[in-house]
Amino acid sequence: MQMPQAYTAVLCALTTFSIYMCTYAFRKGFTAGIYPADQLLGIDFKVWLVIAQVAGYAFSKFIGIRFIAETQPNGRAKAILILLLIAWLSLLGFAVIPAPYSIICLFINGIPLGLIWGLIFTYIEGRKSAEFIGAVLCTSFIFSSGIIKTIGRLMMIHWSVTERWMPFMVGLLFVLPLLFFVYLLEQVPPPTAEDIKLRTKRLPMTAKERKAFVKYFLPGLIFNIAIYVLLTVMRDFRDNFEVEIWTDFGYKNNPGIYSQIDIPVSLVVLVLMSLIMLVKKNFLAFKVAHFSIGFGFLLIGAGTWAFMSGAIQSMVYMYIVTLGLYLAYVPYSIIFFERLIATFRYKSNVGFMIYLADSIGYLGSVFILLFKQFGHTQLSWGSFFVHGAGLVSVIGIMGISLSYLYFWRKKLGIAAETTDIPDHSVSQSVNPDFSQSGL
């Protein structure tokens, strides 16, 4: 018997949220440490660890452009479990292999973790409840970042777990829950006929089809990938060096501070992003995603200006900037690409676009870490974050404005067409099917 759609949406939302929270236990636990005893070439050991993991993560995103785009439904659950097992075992290697050789373990750790989001999202995309499910999923990486760092700090402060063993032990807490929630996710039925009618059928894409997609939307993709790179760098920098940033702001040895910011922000973002599910017209929802991104950049800029001018304190600043960051970042993960496909009736999949953007985004994150360490070592982590946030806000507002203009004109061009436009069967044509596009 088929599940009611509301039940399906809730089940999919809760299981994907829980699986990605477990994923963060294998990914972000090490960032709760500082590793002051070790240095390599005069650079803090933690910087090398972050660079290594982000480099592995970026490498996996390039793999994912093809792997996720061509993923078939069968075997997804098994792939998730195998990849996370590899990530966890790499943390065991980090615990037992002496520094600096243990750096390689974080590079290995990043490779399987970079593929998890795409595998999870294949269960979500193409449903009319995708915004709600995706919003719940995205709160996991806002919520989980603070929770995992809190657990890691508590282990070291109160349970006498060393910094090297802490990442593995944090992961251990989530192994059994991971198995349970992956099993539940496999019980989620595929999109219904109504879902497919509203959001377009999602299909694996060959290399030829991926090239055709990029060519068709090239200017818009350039604008948004550039924006996404900025957001990825800012989000990743904040996640990886949040301990150092808060220390610069005067909050040292306060493990609860991370959750104090992230939990309220995640709830606000969850509500706002879920409301977009109520927008039935795909192009209208696509425009709302643009406005959310633009407003997020505006908050980042306003908060940074107020903080630098002394009008607000660091706690208020982090609330404002974190909210702005995720109001701009989350739409790309759950709304922007989802509604782009639905608007233009382009038979493709969200995973390809996310991994195309992610691959460049995390590569940019590596470059920024190197730039900070070798080019601006005089700036503290907190100062570097504040100055970077101001720059991101200005460029981001310009970029999302250009994106809106491009897609608006493309929509007008399509509406002005007087000839029939053939269906974009990915094996037959390079043109999308614009019937029932909601334009």
C-alpha positions in Angstrom: 0.0 0.0 0.0 1.3 3.4 -1.0 2.3 5.8 1.8 0.3 9.1 2.2 2.3 11.9 0.7 2.5 13.8 3.9 3.8 10.8 5.7 6.3 10.2 2.9 7.5 13.8 3.2 8.0 13.6 7.0 9.7 10.3 6.8 12.1 11.5 4.1 12.8 14.7 5.9 13.6 13.1 9.3 15.7 10.3 7.8 17.8 12.6 5.6 18.3 15.1 8.4 19.4 12.3 10.7 21.8 10.7 8.2 23.5 14.0 7.4 23.8 14.8 11.1 25.6 11.4 11.4 27.8 12.4 8.5 28.8 15.6 10.3 30.0 13.5 13.2 32.6 11.9 10.8 33.4 15.2 9.1 33.5 18.0 11.7 34.5 16.4 14.9 38.2 17.2 14.5 37.4 21.0 14.2 36.6 21.0 17.9 40.3 20.6 18.6 43.1 23.2 18.3 46.2 21.0 18.1 48.6 23.6 19.5 51.4 21.1 20.2 52.0 20.4 16.5 53.3 22.6 13.7 54.5 21.9 10.2 56.7 24.4 8.3 55.8 27.0 10.9 52.0 26.7 10.2 49.4 25.5 12.8 48.7 21.8 12.4 45.0 22.4 12.4 45.4 24.6 9.3 47.0 21.6 7.5 44.3 19.3 8.7 41.6 21.6 7.4 43.3 22.1 4.1 43.8 18.3 3.7 40.2 17.5 4.4 38.8 20.3 2.2 41.2 19.2 -0.6 39.8 15.7 -0.4 36.3 17.1 -0.2 36.9 19.2 -3.3 38.4 16.3 -5.1 35.3 14.2 -4.4 33.1 16.9 -5.8 34.8 16.7 -9.2 34.3 12.9 -9.0 30.7 13.6 -8.0 29.9 15.6 -11.1 29.8 12.3 -13.0 29.2 9.9 -10.2 26.1 11.6 -8.8 24.7 12.7 -12.2 24.8 9.1 -13.4 23.6 7.5 -10.1 20.9 4.9 -10.4 18.4 4.2 -7.5 19.7 0.7 -6.8 22.6 0.6 -4.4 22.4 4.1 -3.0 22.0 3.0 0.7 24.9 0.6 0.4 27.1 3.3 -1.1 26.2 5.7 1.7 27.2 3.2 4.4 30.5 2.1 2.6 31.5 5.7 2.1 30.9 6.7 5.8 32.7 3.6 7.0 35.8 4.7 5.0 35.5 8.2 6.5 35.3 6.8 10.0 38.2 4.4 9.6 40.3 7.3 8.3 39.7 9.0 11.7 41.0 5.8 13.4 44.1 6.3 11.3 44.3 9.9 12.4 44.3 8.7 16.0 47.1 6.2 15.7 49.4 7.6 13.1 51.8 10.3 14.5 51.9 13.8 13.2 52.5 15.1 10.6 51.8 11.9 8.7 48.3 11.8 10.0 47.4 14.7 7.7 46.9 12.2 4.9 44.1 10.6 6.9 42.1 13.8 6.8 42.5 14.0 3.0 41.2 10.4 2.7 38.4 11.4 5.1 37.2 14.2 2.9 36.8 12.1 -0.3 33.9 9.7 0.7 32.2 12.5 2.7 32.0 14.7 -0.4 29.7 12.2 -2.1 27.1 11.8 0.7 25.0 14.9 0.0 24.4 14.0 -3.6 23.4 10.5 -2.7 21.0 11.7 -0.1 19.5 14.3 -2.4 18.6 11.7 -5.0 15.9 10.6 -2.6 14.5 14.2 -2.3 14.6 15.9 -5.7 11.6 15.8 -8.0 9.0 15.8 -5.3 6.5 18.6 -4.7 7.5 18.5 -1.0 11.2 18.9 -2.0 11.5 22.4 -0.3 10.2 21.1 3.0 12.4 18.0 2.9 15.4 19.9 1.7 14.8 22.6 4.4 14.8 20.0 7.1 17.9 18.4 5.6 19.8 21.7 5.4 19.1 22.6 9.0 21.2 19.5 9.7 24.4 21.1 8.5 23.6 24.3 10.4 22.4 22.5 13.5 24.9 19.7 13.4 28.0 21.9 13.1 27.4 23.4 16.5 26.3 20.2 18.1 29.2 18.1 16.9 31.7 20.8 18.0 30.0 20.9 21.4 30.2 17.1 21.8 33.9 17.2 20.8 34.7 20.0 23.3 32.8 18.2 26.1 34.7 15.0 25.4 38.0 16.7 25.8 37.1 19.0 28.7 35.0 16.6 30.8 35.8 13.1 29.6 39.6 13.5 29.1 39.5 12.3 25.5 42.6 13.5 23.6 42.4 15.7 20.6 43.6 12.9 18.4 41.1 10.3 19.5 38.2 12.7 19.9 37.1 12.7 16.2 37.0 8.9 16.1 35.1 8.8 19.4 32.5 11.4 18.2 31.9 9.2 15.1 31.5 6.1 17.2 28.5 7.7 19.0 26.7 7.9 15.6 27.4 4.5 14.0 24.3 2.7 15.2 21.9 5.6 14.5 23.4 5.8 11.0 22.5 2.2 10.2 19.0 2.7 11.5 18.2 5.9 9.6 19.7 4.6 6.3 17.4 1.6 6.6 14.4 3.9 7.1 15.4 6.1 4.1 15.3 3.0 1.9 11.6 2.6 2.8 10.8 6.0 1.2 8.8 5.4 -2.0 9.9 7.2 -5.3 8.3 10.4 -6.6 4.6 10.0 -7.6 3.1 10.7 -11.0 1.9 14.0 -9.5 5.4 14.9 -8.4 6.8 14.2 -11.9 4.0 16.3 -13.5 4.8 19.3 -11.3 8.6 19.1 -11.0 9.7 17.1 -14.1 11.1 13.6 -14.1 14.7 13.5 -12.8 17.0 11.3 -14.9 20.7 10.3 -14.9 22.8 12.5 -17.3 25.5 11.3 -19.7 28.5 13.5 -20.4 26.9 14.8 -23.7 23.8 15.7 -21.8 25.7 17.5 -19.1 27.6 19.6 -21.7 24.3 20.5 -23.4 22.9 21.6 -20.0 25.9 23.8 -19.2 25.8 25.4 -22.7 22.1 26.1 -22.5 22.3 27.9 -19.1 26.0 29.1 -19.3 25.7 32.8 -18.2 23.4 32.0 -15.4 25.5 29.1 -14.2 28.6 31.4 -14.2 26.9 34.0 -12.1 25.6 31.5 -9.6 28.7 29.3 -9.3 30.7 32.4 -8.6 28.2 33.3 -5.8 28.2 29.8 -4.5 32.0 29.7 -4.3 31.9 32.8 -2.0 29.2 31.3 0.2 31.0 27.9 0.4 34.3 29.5 1.3 32.6 31.7 4.0 30.6 28.8 5.4 33.5 26.4 5.4 35.9 28.9 7.0 33.3 29.6 9.7 32.7 25.9 10.4 36.4 24.9 10.5 37.7 27.8 12.5 34.7 28.7 14.6 36.6 27.8 17.8 39.4 30.3 16.9 36.9 33.0 15.7 35.0 32.8 19.0 38.3 32.9 20.9 39.2 36.1 19.1 35.8 37.5 20.1 36.5 36.7 23.8 34.6 33.4 24.2 37.2 30.8 25.1 36.4 27.4 26.6 32.7 28.0 26.1 31.5 24.8 24.3 27.8 25.8 24.4 28.4 28.9 22.3 28.3 27.1 19.0 24.9 25.6 19.5 23.6 28.8 21.0 24.0 30.5 17.6 23.4 27.6 15.2 20.2 26.1 16.7 18.0 29.3 16.5 19.4 30.1 13.1 18.6 26.6 11.8 15.0 26.9 13.1 14.4 30.3 11.4 15.9 29.0 8.1 13.8 25.8 8.3 10.6 27.8 8.6 11.4 30.3 5.9 12.6 27.7 3.4 9.7 25.4 4.1 7.2 28.2 3.2 8.5 28.2 -0.3 6.9 24.8 -0.8 3.6 26.7 -0.7 4.6 28.6 -3.9 3.2 26.5 -6.7 4.4 28.5 -9.7 7.9 27.3 -10.3 9.2 30.6 -11.8 7.8 32.6 -8.9 9.5 30.2 -6.4 12.7 30.6 -8.5 12.5 34.4 -8.0 11.8 34.0 -4.3 15.1 32.0 -4.1 16.9 34.9 -5.7 15.4 37.3 -3.2 16.4 35.1 -0.3 20.0 34.9 -1.5 20.1 38.7 -2.0 18.6 39.4 1.4 21.1 37.0 3.0 24.0 39.0 1.4 22.4 42.2 2.6 22.3 40.9 6.2 25.9 39.9 6.0 26.9 43.3 4.8 24.8 45.2 7.2 25.9 43.1 10.2 29.6 43.5 9.2 29.3 47.3 8.8 27.5 47.6 12.2 30.1 45.4 14.0 33.1 47.2 12.5 31.6 50.5 13.4 31.0 49.4 17.0 27.2 49.5 16.9 26.7 45.8 17.8 28.6 43.3 19.9 30.2 40.1 18.6 27.4 37.8 19.8 24.8 39.9 17.8 27.1 40.1 14.9 27.4 36.3 14.7 23.7 35.8 14.9 23.1 38.3 12.0 25.9 37.0 9.8 25.1 33.4 10.4 21.5 33.9 9.5 22.5 35.9 6.4 25.0 33.3 5.3 22.4 30.4 5.5 19.6 32.5 3.9 21.9 32.9 1.0 23.5 29.4 1.0 20.6 27.1 1.7 18.5 28.0 -1.4 21.2 26.7 -3.6 21.0 23.3 -1.8 17.2 22.8 -2.0 15.4 25.5 -4.0 17.4 27.2 -6.6 18.5 24.3 -8.8 15.3 22.3 -8.0 13.0 25.1 -9.3 15.4 26.0 -12.2 14.8 22.5 -13.6 11.1 22.6 -12.9 10.7 26.1 -14.4 12.4 25.3 -17.7 11.2 21.6 -17.7 14.8 20.5 -18.4 14.9 16.8 -17.8 18.1 16.5 -15.8 19.0 16.2 -12.1 19.9 18.6 -9.2 22.9 16.5 -8.2 24.8 17.4 -11.3 24.4 21.1 -10.7 25.2 20.9 -7.0 28.4 19.0 -7.6 29.4 21.3 -10.4 29.1 24.2 -8.0 30.5 22.4 -5.0 33.6 21.2 -6.9 34.6 24.8 -7.7 33.4 26.1 -4.3 35.6 23.8 -2.2 38.5 24.3 -4.4 38.1 28.0 -3.7 38.0 27.2 0.0 41.4 25.5 -0.2 42.8 28.6 -2.0 41.4 31.0 0.6 43.0 29.0 3.4 46.3 29.1 1.7 45.9 32.8 1.0 45.1 33.6 4.6 47.9 31.5 6.0 50.6 32.7 3.6 49.3 36.1 2.5 47.6 37.6 5.6 49.1 35.8 8.6 49.0 39.2 10.5 45.2 39.0 10.6 43.6 36.9 13.4 41.0 34.3 12.4 38.2 36.6 13.6 39.5 39.7 11.8 39.9 37.7 8.6 36.4 36.4 8.8 34.9 39.9 9.4 36.8 41.5 6.5 36.0 38.6 4.2 32.3 38.7 5.1 32.1 42.4 4.0 33.7 41.6 0.7 31.4 38.6 0.1 28.3 40.7 0.7 29.2 43.3 -1.9 30.1 40.8 -4.6 27.2 38.5 -3.8 24.6 41.3 -4.2 26.0 42.2 -7.6 26.1 38.6 -8.7 22.6 37.6 -7.7 21.3 40.8 -9.3 22.9 39.7 -12.6 21.5 36.2 -12.2 18.0 37.5 -11.7 18.3 39.7 -14.8 19.6 36.8 -16.9 16.9 34.3 -16.0 14.2 36.9 -16.2 15.2 37.8 -19.8 15.5 34.1 -20.6 12.0 33.5 -19.4 10.7 36.5 -21.5 12.5 35.1 -24.5 10.9 31.7 -24.1 7.4 33.3 -23.6 7.9 35.3 -26.8 8.6 32.1 -28.9 5.9 31.6 -31.5 7.1 28.2 -32.7 6.6 25.0 -30.8 9.6 23.9 -28.8 10.2 20.2 -28.7 10.4 18.2 -25.5 13.9 17.9 -24.1 14.3 14.2 -24.2 17.8 13.9 -23.0 18.7 11.4 -25.6 17.0 13.2 -28.5 17.2 17.0 -28.2 19.1 19.8 -26.7 16.0 21.9 -26.1 13.9 21.6 -22.9 10.2 20.9 -22.7 8.5 24.1 -21.6 5.0 22.7 -21.3 3.4 23.2 -17.9 6.4 25.2 -16.8 4.6 27.5 -14.5 6.1 30.6 -16.1 
